[in-house]
Amino acid sequence: MIKKLFLIAFIFMLSLCVYGEEKSMAELNPEFETRLVNALRTHNTEANEFKKNTPPLVLFHFSDVHGDEAELNRYAKFLKKYEKYFDDAICTGDLVAWNAGSGFGHWGRVKGAEKILFVSGNHDFVKDKPYWDWDDRLTKKEMFDTYYSKFIKNWNVTYEEGNTYYYKDYPEKKIRLIGLDCALKDEENEEQLSWFKGALAGAKVRDLSIIVAYHYNPRNAVQIKCNFTDYDHYDEKGSLDDMTEYNKAVDEFINQGGKFIMWLTGHTHWEQFAYNKDFPKQLYYSIDATSIGFCELYSNMSRIMGTRSQDLANAMVVDTTKEELKIIRIGANETSSLVQRNGITINYKTFEVISQF
């Protein structure tokens, strides 16, 4: 028995020598911490000027996990290693593979995932069918019971029991993050819209800038030319749901002096900065998919296990003093056209690309 155990241990050690131990997300992105620390520096002025700067909000953003528990586990370990830098982590939808019946247990099995905020996607509201039925989706109560109920209490957000939308304030950063549900129909959607307008109004009173986390990208998209936009993809329909009334609410908020940063989205499995041509003051950023298979199905990026490209997430630094959004890519950073996506800084009010590399 002892000889057998020694033999198993020897074979295991030999396999590590031959194939190597799987490298963590942190090991595959050794420059990340230096870049983030640099992004968090205030501008170089006299010391008394530093006091005028509002500290930036730092979010870990990913989307479209599609049940990839192994990848979610890698993200959770990365977040734990660098937790002193991040205010929060958020996933912008499509938590499961094909439908609610395909299982949401991975979120509970991954240590640390219970603290990751999320919003629902179009796969999440599907009942036990191969593809979604627009007219036969989970109700808000079913969505809450299936996804939110076990985790939302860990997020320190403002919400009402049973509602699949919420907001979270970061007073020192002067930002309110609003999470919306893309799955609601009819009366439930009207309730969310009314609540959304109230959340915007409350933020304006408190002088908080707004980020809206939502699954869908804009309809009638006008793409912003930068390294973080895939130009060979375009869908004039964009969102599978009509967001016009929500866009109107944001425009009214802006026109009354409210401060809007962006819509933070996923869904497409490819990447873009864009805006709806009918609402040109509202910036959207859509990130590529976490799930390797779903990413390669639509994206122009290859994902190779054991390399940096295995992972795909962003550290997002939001600086309301300078009205800048800085993205530091963690993972896949090169398109099939060899366009680099290591990082970008964009003025979220004027949409000016300040730097990219």
SETIMI-37353 format. One record per residue (C-alpha): residue number from 1; residue in three letters; x negated, y negated, z negated. Coordinates in nm, 4 decimals. Each point is the difference from the previous one (the first is absolute). Layout:
! SETIMI-37353
{migu NUM, ALA, {X, Y, Z}}
...
//
This chain:
! SETIMI-37353
{migu 1, MET, {0.0000, 0.0000, 0.0000}}
{migu 2, ILE, {-0.2828, -0.2383, -0.0941}}
{migu 3, LYS, {-0.1874, 0.0838, 0.3202}}
{migu 4, LYS, {0.3158, -0.0681, 0.1989}}
{migu 5, LEU, {0.0440, -0.3436, -0.1647}}
{migu 6, PHE, {-0.3618, -0.0868, 0.0714}}
{migu 7, LEU, {0.0497, 0.1061, 0.3635}}
{migu 8, ILE, {0.3099, -0.2224, 0.0339}}
{migu 9, ALA, {-0.1857, -0.2923, -0.1565}}
{migu 10, PHE, {-0.2965, 0.0564, 0.2337}}
{migu 11, ILE, {0.2233, 0.0057, 0.3084}}
{migu 12, PHE, {0.1734, -0.3202, -0.1153}}
{migu 13, MET, {-0.3327, -0.1789, -0.0549}}
{migu 14, LEU, {-0.1238, 0.1236, 0.3360}}
{migu 15, SER, {0.3120, -0.1341, 0.1715}}
{migu 16, LEU, {-0.0617, -0.3420, -0.1537}}
{migu 17, CYS, {-0.3522, 0.0029, 0.1352}}
{migu 18, VAL, {0.1171, 0.1000, 0.3476}}
{migu 19, TYR, {0.3161, -0.2042, 0.0328}}
{migu 20, GLY, {-0.0488, -0.2654, -0.2643}}
{migu 21, GLU, {0.2451, -0.1092, -0.2666}}
{migu 22, GLU, {0.2909, -0.2125, 0.1200}}
{migu 23, LYS, {-0.0923, -0.3636, -0.0310}}
{migu 24, SER, {0.2364, -0.2312, -0.1820}}
{migu 25, MET, {0.1564, -0.3104, 0.1463}}
{migu 26, ALA, {-0.2405, -0.2129, -0.2044}}
{migu 27, GLU, {-0.3022, 0.1933, 0.1274}}
{migu 28, LEU, {0.1108, -0.0438, 0.3615}}
{migu 29, ASN, {0.0439, -0.3766, -0.0513}}
{migu 30, PRO, {-0.3165, -0.0991, -0.1932}}
{migu 31, GLU, {0.0176, -0.3642, 0.1048}}
{migu 32, PHE, {0.3553, -0.0511, -0.1299}}
{migu 33, GLU, {-0.0729, -0.1404, -0.3451}}
{migu 34, THR, {-0.2539, -0.2531, 0.1299}}
{migu 35, ARG, {0.2442, -0.1226, 0.2628}}
{migu 36, LEU, {0.2852, -0.0273, -0.2467}}
{migu 37, VAL, {-0.2080, -0.1898, -0.2558}}
{migu 38, ASN, {-0.1038, -0.2376, 0.2785}}
{migu 39, ALA, {0.3619, -0.0463, 0.1094}}
{migu 40, LEU, {0.0966, -0.0911, -0.3561}}
{migu 41, ARG, {-0.2569, -0.2786, -0.0286}}
{migu 42, THR, {0.1377, -0.3500, -0.0201}}
{migu 43, HIS, {-0.1327, -0.2525, 0.2494}}
{migu 44, ASN, {-0.3307, -0.1630, -0.0894}}
{migu 45, THR, {0.0874, -0.3387, -0.1427}}
{migu 46, GLU, {-0.0850, -0.1759, -0.3221}}
{migu 47, ALA, {0.0781, 0.1979, -0.3142}}
{migu 48, ASN, {0.2987, -0.2132, -0.0949}}
{migu 49, GLU, {0.1641, 0.0829, 0.3344}}
{migu 50, PHE, {0.0185, 0.3681, -0.0905}}
{migu 51, LYS, {0.2664, -0.0752, -0.2597}}
{migu 52, LYS, {0.2364, -0.1109, 0.2756}}
{migu 53, ASN, {-0.0063, 0.3351, 0.1752}}
{migu 54, THR, {0.2742, 0.2536, -0.0620}}
{migu 55, PRO, {-0.1552, 0.3471, -0.0284}}
{migu 56, PRO, {0.0867, 0.2207, 0.3000}}
{migu 57, LEU, {0.2316, 0.2996, -0.0096}}
{migu 58, VAL, {-0.1636, 0.3299, 0.0971}}
{migu 59, LEU, {0.2193, 0.2812, 0.1346}}
{migu 60, PHE, {-0.0861, 0.3491, 0.1189}}
{migu 61, HIS, {0.2262, 0.0552, 0.3001}}
{migu 62, PHE, {0.0788, 0.3117, 0.1994}}
{migu 63, SER, {0.3022, 0.1419, 0.1788}}
{migu 64, ASP, {0.1605, 0.3043, 0.1625}}
{migu 65, VAL, {-0.1407, 0.2738, -0.2212}}
{migu 66, HIS, {0.2412, 0.2572, 0.1453}}
{migu 67, GLY, {-0.0585, 0.2458, -0.2814}}
{migu 68, ASP, {-0.3806, 0.0045, 0.0268}}
{migu 69, GLU, {-0.0752, 0.0872, -0.3614}}
{migu 70, ALA, {-0.3745, 0.0473, 0.0531}}
{migu 71, GLU, {-0.0368, -0.3497, 0.1416}}
{migu 72, LEU, {0.2164, -0.1538, -0.2718}}
{migu 73, ASN, {-0.2223, 0.1685, -0.2575}}
{migu 74, ARG, {-0.3096, -0.1562, 0.1587}}
{migu 75, TYR, {0.1624, -0.3440, -0.0184}}
{migu 76, ALA, {0.0940, 0.0459, -0.3649}}
{migu 77, LYS, {-0.3596, 0.0909, -0.0891}}
{migu 78, PHE, {-0.1294, -0.3019, 0.1916}}
{migu 79, LEU, {0.2435, -0.2263, -0.1865}}
{migu 80, LYS, {-0.1134, 0.1421, -0.3320}}
{migu 81, LYS, {-0.3653, -0.0694, 0.0797}}
{migu 82, TYR, {0.0652, -0.3626, 0.0945}}
{migu 83, GLU, {0.3030, -0.0708, -0.2198}}
{migu 84, LYS, {-0.1589, -0.3121, -0.1519}}
{migu 85, TYR, {0.0326, -0.1748, 0.3371}}
{migu 86, PHE, {0.3546, 0.0922, 0.1038}}
{migu 87, ASP, {0.3167, -0.1669, -0.1262}}
{migu 88, ASP, {0.2123, 0.2728, 0.1574}}
{migu 89, ALA, {0.0285, 0.2605, 0.2735}}
{migu 90, ILE, {0.2944, 0.0286, 0.2378}}
{migu 91, CYS, {0.1151, 0.2406, 0.2691}}
{migu 92, THR, {0.2341, -0.1479, 0.2601}}
{migu 93, GLY, {0.2159, 0.3021, 0.0703}}
{migu 94, ASP, {0.0334, 0.3455, 0.1539}}
{migu 95, LEU, {-0.1055, 0.1888, -0.3090}}
{migu 96, VAL, {0.1162, 0.3409, 0.1287}}
{migu 97, ALA, {-0.0744, 0.1944, 0.3171}}
{migu 98, TRP, {0.3344, 0.0234, 0.1799}}
{migu 99, ASN, {0.2814, -0.0357, -0.2492}}
{migu 100, ALA, {0.0865, -0.0015, -0.3692}}
{migu 101, GLY, {0.0244, 0.3771, 0.0094}}
{migu 102, SER, {-0.3640, 0.0278, 0.1089}}
{migu 103, GLY, {-0.0954, -0.0801, -0.3570}}
{migu 104, PHE, {-0.1086, -0.2956, -0.2091}}
{migu 105, GLY, {-0.1771, 0.2050, -0.2654}}
{migu 106, HIS, {-0.3452, -0.1123, 0.1153}}
{migu 107, TRP, {0.0530, -0.3440, -0.1556}}
{migu 108, GLY, {0.0492, 0.1535, -0.3426}}
{migu 109, ARG, {-0.2895, 0.2453, 0.0341}}
{migu 110, VAL, {-0.2653, -0.2607, 0.0821}}
{migu 111, LYS, {-0.1371, -0.1595, -0.3168}}
{migu 112, GLY, {0.0228, -0.3774, 0.0281}}
{migu 113, ALA, {0.2594, -0.0018, 0.2783}}
{migu 114, GLU, {0.2739, -0.0707, -0.2532}}
{migu 115, LYS, {-0.1347, -0.3569, -0.0243}}
{migu 116, ILE, {-0.0007, -0.0622, 0.3764}}
{migu 117, LEU, {0.2894, -0.2181, 0.1152}}
{migu 118, PHE, {0.1872, 0.1034, 0.3122}}
{migu 119, VAL, {0.2929, -0.0953, 0.2207}}
{migu 120, SER, {0.2090, 0.2442, 0.2010}}
{migu 121, GLY, {-0.0480, 0.0818, 0.3677}}
{migu 122, ASN, {0.2199, 0.1472, 0.2715}}
{migu 123, HIS, {-0.1209, 0.3553, -0.0711}}
{migu 124, ASP, {0.0773, -0.0392, -0.3686}}
{migu 125, PHE, {0.3727, -0.0566, 0.0438}}
{migu 126, VAL, {0.0449, 0.3028, 0.2267}}
{migu 127, LYS, {0.2072, 0.2853, -0.1367}}
{migu 128, ASP, {-0.1025, 0.3605, 0.0629}}
{migu 129, LYS, {-0.0170, -0.0285, 0.3788}}
{migu 130, PRO, {-0.2911, 0.0134, 0.2449}}
{migu 131, TYR, {0.0400, -0.3703, 0.0858}}
{migu 132, TRP, {0.1914, -0.2867, -0.1498}}
{migu 133, ASP, {0.3649, -0.0567, 0.0646}}
{migu 134, TRP, {0.0605, -0.3717, -0.0117}}
{migu 135, ASP, {0.3589, 0.0454, -0.1122}}
{migu 136, ASP, {-0.0641, 0.2797, -0.2505}}
{migu 137, ARG, {-0.2764, -0.1183, -0.2302}}
{migu 138, LEU, {-0.0522, 0.0229, -0.3739}}
{migu 139, THR, {0.2020, -0.2485, -0.2025}}
{migu 140, LYS, {-0.1742, -0.2551, -0.2185}}
{migu 141, LYS, {0.0728, 0.2127, -0.3072}}
{migu 142, GLU, {-0.1423, 0.3082, 0.1710}}
{migu 143, MET, {-0.3076, -0.1977, 0.1046}}
{migu 144, PHE, {-0.0499, -0.1278, -0.3529}}
{migu 145, ASP, {0.0446, 0.3433, -0.1564}}
{migu 146, THR, {-0.2261, 0.1715, 0.2557}}
{migu 147, TYR, {-0.2893, -0.2456, 0.0110}}
{migu 148, TYR, {0.0098, -0.2945, -0.2377}}
{migu 149, SER, {0.1445, 0.1256, -0.3269}}
{migu 150, LYS, {-0.3096, 0.1838, -0.1230}}
{migu 151, PHE, {-0.2494, -0.2703, 0.0885}}
{migu 152, ILE, {0.1440, -0.3515, 0.0077}}
{migu 153, LYS, {-0.0153, -0.0319, -0.3782}}
{migu 154, ASN, {-0.3811, 0.0212, 0.0277}}
{migu 155, TRP, {-0.0289, -0.2951, 0.2370}}
{migu 156, ASN, {0.0861, -0.2894, -0.2308}}
{migu 157, VAL, {0.2407, -0.1410, 0.2587}}
{migu 158, THR, {0.3321, -0.1799, -0.0356}}
{migu 159, TYR, {0.2838, 0.2221, 0.1204}}
{migu 160, GLU, {0.3457, 0.1241, -0.0880}}
{migu 161, GLU, {0.0562, 0.3683, -0.0704}}
{migu 162, GLY, {0.1125, 0.1717, 0.3175}}
{migu 163, ASN, {-0.1293, -0.2686, 0.2355}}
{migu 164, THR, {-0.2722, 0.0884, 0.2494}}
{migu 165, TYR, {-0.1333, -0.3552, 0.0249}}
{migu 166, TYR, {-0.1990, -0.2028, -0.2506}}
{migu 167, TYR, {-0.2475, -0.2805, -0.0492}}
{migu 168, LYS, {-0.3173, -0.0405, -0.1985}}
{migu 169, ASP, {-0.1518, -0.3313, -0.1064}}
{migu 170, TYR, {-0.3703, -0.0708, -0.0383}}
{migu 171, PRO, {0.0197, -0.3367, -0.1800}}
{migu 172, GLU, {-0.3751, -0.0668, -0.0134}}
{migu 173, LYS, {-0.0246, 0.0714, 0.3726}}
{migu 174, LYS, {0.3175, -0.2023, 0.0755}}
{migu 175, ILE, {0.1472, 0.2819, 0.2099}}
{migu 176, ARG, {0.3239, 0.1969, -0.0022}}
{migu 177, LEU, {-0.0028, 0.3383, 0.1764}}
{migu 178, ILE, {0.3456, 0.1094, 0.1176}}
{migu 179, GLY, {0.0689, 0.3618, 0.0972}}
{migu 180, LEU, {0.2986, 0.0660, 0.2291}}
{migu 181, ASP, {0.1811, 0.3162, 0.1067}}
{migu 182, CYS, {0.0343, 0.0539, 0.3759}}
{migu 183, ALA, {0.2535, 0.2807, -0.0408}}
{migu 184, LEU, {0.3095, -0.1816, -0.1248}}
{migu 185, LYS, {0.3234, -0.0258, 0.1929}}
{migu 186, ASP, {0.2921, -0.2389, 0.0046}}
{migu 187, GLU, {0.1047, -0.1113, -0.3496}}
{migu 188, GLU, {-0.3214, 0.1218, -0.1632}}
{migu 189, ASN, {-0.2024, -0.1987, 0.2498}}
{migu 190, GLU, {0.2108, -0.3097, -0.0665}}
{migu 191, GLU, {-0.0708, 0.0419, -0.3719}}
{migu 192, GLN, {-0.3734, 0.0223, 0.0673}}
{migu 193, LEU, {0.0086, -0.3079, 0.2244}}
{migu 194, SER, {0.1787, -0.2021, -0.2680}}
{migu 195, TRP, {-0.2510, 0.1200, -0.2603}}
{migu 196, PHE, {-0.2869, -0.0859, 0.2384}}
{migu 197, LYS, {0.1201, -0.3588, 0.0388}}
{migu 198, GLY, {0.0147, -0.0283, -0.3788}}
{migu 199, ALA, {-0.3525, 0.1399, -0.0337}}
{migu 200, LEU, {-0.1270, -0.2559, 0.2517}}
{migu 201, ALA, {0.1766, -0.2846, -0.1802}}
{migu 202, GLY, {-0.1411, 0.1103, -0.3345}}
{migu 203, ALA, {-0.3511, 0.0101, 0.1432}}
{migu 204, LYS, {0.0359, -0.3530, 0.1347}}
{migu 205, VAL, {0.1012, -0.1298, -0.3438}}
{migu 206, ARG, {-0.3116, 0.1621, -0.1476}}
{migu 207, ASP, {-0.2222, -0.1197, 0.2867}}
{migu 208, LEU, {-0.0891, 0.3562, 0.0959}}
{migu 209, SER, {-0.1086, 0.0967, 0.3517}}
{migu 210, ILE, {0.1774, 0.2993, 0.1564}}
{migu 211, ILE, {-0.1208, 0.3328, 0.1377}}
{migu 212, VAL, {0.2744, 0.2342, 0.1207}}
{migu 213, ALA, {-0.0781, 0.3719, 0.0146}}
{migu 214, TYR, {0.2204, 0.1700, 0.2582}}
{migu 215, HIS, {-0.0384, 0.3020, 0.2236}}
{migu 216, TYR, {0.0805, -0.1446, 0.3432}}
{migu 217, ASN, {-0.1995, -0.2341, 0.2221}}
{migu 218, PRO, {0.1645, -0.2943, 0.1823}}
{migu 219, ARG, {0.2308, 0.0151, 0.2961}}
{migu 220, ASN, {-0.0972, -0.2054, 0.3064}}
{migu 221, ALA, {-0.3585, -0.0005, -0.1246}}
{migu 222, VAL, {-0.2532, -0.2576, 0.1096}}
{migu 223, GLN, {-0.3349, 0.1595, -0.0758}}
{migu 224, ILE, {-0.2838, -0.2047, -0.1479}}
{migu 225, LYS, {-0.3289, 0.0565, 0.1807}}
{migu 226, CYS, {-0.2485, 0.1553, -0.2410}}
{migu 227, ASN, {-0.1867, 0.3227, -0.0696}}
{migu 228, PHE, {0.2841, 0.1236, -0.2212}}
{migu 229, THR, {0.2568, 0.0031, 0.2818}}
{migu 230, ASP, {0.0504, 0.2844, 0.2502}}
{migu 231, TYR, {0.0842, -0.1659, 0.3315}}
{migu 232, ASP, {0.0869, 0.3185, 0.1862}}
{migu 233, HIS, {0.3081, 0.0406, -0.2198}}
{migu 234, TYR, {0.3074, -0.2164, 0.0219}}
{migu 235, ASP, {0.3605, 0.0613, -0.0982}}
{migu 236, GLU, {0.2372, -0.2895, 0.0398}}
{migu 237, LYS, {0.2510, 0.1746, -0.2258}}
{migu 238, GLY, {-0.2530, 0.0352, -0.2836}}
{migu 239, SER, {0.2117, 0.0465, -0.3092}}
{migu 240, LEU, {0.2565, 0.2781, 0.0239}}
{migu 241, ASP, {0.2325, -0.2211, -0.1995}}
{migu 242, ASP, {0.1090, -0.3536, 0.0772}}
{migu 243, MET, {-0.1932, -0.2241, -0.2412}}
{migu 244, THR, {0.1377, -0.3269, 0.1368}}
{migu 245, GLU, {0.1842, -0.1017, -0.3168}}
{migu 246, TYR, {-0.3089, 0.0697, -0.2112}}
{migu 247, ASN, {-0.2170, -0.2010, 0.2387}}
{migu 248, LYS, {0.2526, -0.2846, -0.0172}}
{migu 249, ALA, {-0.0144, 0.0104, -0.3804}}
{migu 250, VAL, {-0.3800, -0.0267, 0.0083}}
{migu 251, ASP, {0.0130, -0.2858, 0.2506}}
{migu 252, GLU, {0.2474, -0.1857, -0.2216}}
{migu 253, PHE, {-0.2314, 0.0618, -0.2980}}
{migu 254, ILE, {-0.2955, -0.1426, 0.1972}}
{migu 255, ASN, {0.1955, -0.2996, 0.1307}}
{migu 256, GLN, {0.1001, -0.0874, -0.3576}}
{migu 257, GLY, {-0.3624, -0.0084, -0.1086}}
{migu 258, GLY, {-0.0504, 0.3643, -0.0968}}
{migu 259, LYS, {-0.3391, 0.1597, 0.0560}}
{migu 260, PHE, {0.0010, 0.3133, 0.2116}}
{migu 261, ILE, {-0.3055, 0.2179, 0.0518}}
{migu 262, MET, {0.1009, 0.3042, 0.2044}}
{migu 263, TRP, {0.2000, 0.3117, 0.0679}}
{migu 264, LEU, {-0.2110, 0.3037, -0.0933}}
{migu 265, THR, {0.1059, 0.3020, 0.2059}}
{migu 266, GLY, {-0.0821, 0.3370, 0.1555}}
{migu 267, HIS, {0.2251, 0.2263, 0.2123}}
{migu 268, THR, {-0.1634, -0.0243, 0.3443}}
{migu 269, HIS, {-0.3057, 0.2202, -0.0736}}
{migu 270, TRP, {-0.2046, -0.2632, 0.1714}}
{migu 271, GLU, {-0.1252, -0.3405, -0.1044}}
{migu 272, GLN, {0.0949, -0.3589, 0.0654}}
{migu 273, PHE, {0.0216, -0.3555, -0.1200}}
{migu 274, ALA, {0.3112, -0.1521, 0.1560}}
{migu 275, TYR, {0.3076, -0.2144, -0.0440}}
{migu 276, ASN, {0.3549, 0.0118, 0.1328}}
{migu 277, LYS, {0.0230, -0.2538, 0.2816}}
{migu 278, ASP, {0.3285, -0.1251, -0.1471}}
{migu 279, PHE, {-0.1608, -0.0549, -0.3419}}
{migu 280, PRO, {-0.3531, -0.1251, 0.0756}}
{migu 281, LYS, {-0.0770, -0.1102, -0.3576}}
{migu 282, GLN, {0.0078, 0.3555, -0.1371}}
{migu 283, LEU, {-0.3163, 0.2079, 0.0218}}
{migu 284, TYR, {0.0222, 0.3801, 0.0162}}
{migu 285, TYR, {-0.2817, 0.2452, -0.0566}}
{migu 286, SER, {0.0562, 0.3684, 0.0823}}
{migu 287, ILE, {-0.2612, 0.2562, -0.1070}}
{migu 288, ASP, {-0.0775, 0.3302, 0.1715}}
{migu 289, ALA, {0.1141, 0.3296, -0.1542}}
{migu 290, THR, {-0.1622, 0.1716, -0.2981}}
{migu 291, SER, {0.0942, 0.3429, 0.1387}}
{migu 292, ILE, {-0.2730, 0.1111, 0.2396}}
{migu 293, GLY, {0.2360, 0.1909, 0.2294}}
{migu 294, PHE, {0.2599, -0.2772, 0.0204}}
{migu 295, CYS, {-0.2744, -0.2596, 0.0500}}
{migu 296, GLU, {-0.1645, 0.1782, 0.2928}}
{migu 297, LEU, {0.3378, 0.0646, 0.1602}}
{migu 298, TYR, {0.0561, -0.3714, 0.0657}}
{migu 299, SER, {-0.3168, -0.1919, -0.0881}}
{migu 300, ASN, {-0.3123, -0.0763, 0.2018}}
{migu 301, MET, {-0.2202, 0.1110, -0.2908}}
{migu 302, SER, {-0.1478, 0.3464, -0.0526}}
{migu 303, ARG, {-0.0040, 0.1488, -0.3496}}
{migu 304, ILE, {-0.2726, 0.2551, -0.0758}}
{migu 305, MET, {-0.0070, 0.1912, -0.3272}}
{migu 306, GLY, {-0.3113, -0.0518, -0.2103}}
{migu 307, THR, {-0.0831, -0.3344, 0.1589}}
{migu 308, ARG, {0.0963, -0.3543, -0.0911}}
{migu 309, SER, {0.2875, 0.0241, 0.2482}}
{migu 310, GLN, {0.1712, 0.2668, -0.2132}}
{migu 311, ASP, {0.1626, -0.2745, -0.2092}}
{migu 312, LEU, {0.1915, -0.3121, 0.0990}}
{migu 313, ALA, {0.1005, -0.2697, -0.2478}}
{migu 314, ASN, {-0.0684, -0.3681, -0.0673}}
{migu 315, ALA, {-0.1032, -0.2185, -0.2858}}
{migu 316, MET, {0.1975, -0.3205, 0.0495}}
{migu 317, VAL, {-0.1198, -0.3189, -0.1643}}
{migu 318, VAL, {0.2658, -0.2734, 0.0020}}
{migu 319, ASP, {-0.1340, -0.3464, -0.0834}}
{migu 320, THR, {0.2817, -0.2542, -0.0411}}
{migu 321, THR, {-0.2455, -0.2849, -0.0621}}
{migu 322, LYS, {-0.1468, 0.0289, 0.3506}}
{migu 323, GLU, {0.3091, 0.1672, 0.1537}}
{migu 324, GLU, {-0.2194, 0.2877, 0.1130}}
{migu 325, LEU, {0.0576, 0.3717, 0.0339}}
{migu 326, LYS, {-0.3148, 0.2118, -0.0049}}
{migu 327, ILE, {0.0120, 0.3679, 0.0963}}
{migu 328, ILE, {-0.2787, 0.2435, -0.0783}}
{migu 329, ARG, {0.0458, 0.3304, 0.1800}}
{migu 330, ILE, {-0.0586, 0.3115, -0.2069}}
{migu 331, GLY, {-0.0448, 0.2854, 0.2438}}
{migu 332, ALA, {0.0683, 0.0192, 0.3747}}
{migu 333, ASN, {-0.1611, -0.3075, 0.1483}}
{migu 334, GLU, {-0.0466, 0.0510, 0.3737}}
{migu 335, THR, {0.2479, 0.0323, 0.2871}}
{migu 336, SER, {-0.0391, 0.2061, 0.3164}}
{migu 337, SER, {-0.1135, -0.3215, 0.1706}}
{migu 338, LEU, {-0.2707, -0.0351, -0.2683}}
{migu 339, VAL, {0.1736, -0.3021, -0.1510}}
{migu 340, GLN, {-0.1232, -0.0371, -0.3589}}
{migu 341, ARG, {0.2449, -0.0292, -0.2891}}
{migu 342, ASN, {-0.2187, -0.0536, -0.3020}}
{migu 343, GLY, {0.1668, -0.3176, -0.1182}}
{migu 344, ILE, {0.1888, -0.3123, 0.0972}}
{migu 345, THR, {0.0943, -0.3353, -0.1494}}
{migu 346, ILE, {0.3090, -0.1755, 0.1326}}
{migu 347, ASN, {0.1765, -0.3184, -0.1064}}
{migu 348, TYR, {0.3464, 0.1350, -0.0781}}
{migu 349, LYS, {0.1667, -0.3358, 0.0606}}
{migu 350, THR, {-0.1568, -0.1004, 0.3345}}
{migu 351, PHE, {-0.0870, 0.3578, 0.1135}}
{migu 352, GLU, {-0.3536, -0.1175, 0.0800}}
{migu 353, VAL, {-0.2524, 0.2857, -0.0020}}
{migu 354, ILE, {-0.2882, -0.1356, -0.2069}}
{migu 355, SER, {-0.2320, 0.3004, 0.0187}}
{migu 356, GLN, {-0.0002, 0.3639, 0.1042}}
{migu 357, PHE, {-0.2642, 0.2679, 0.0256}}
//
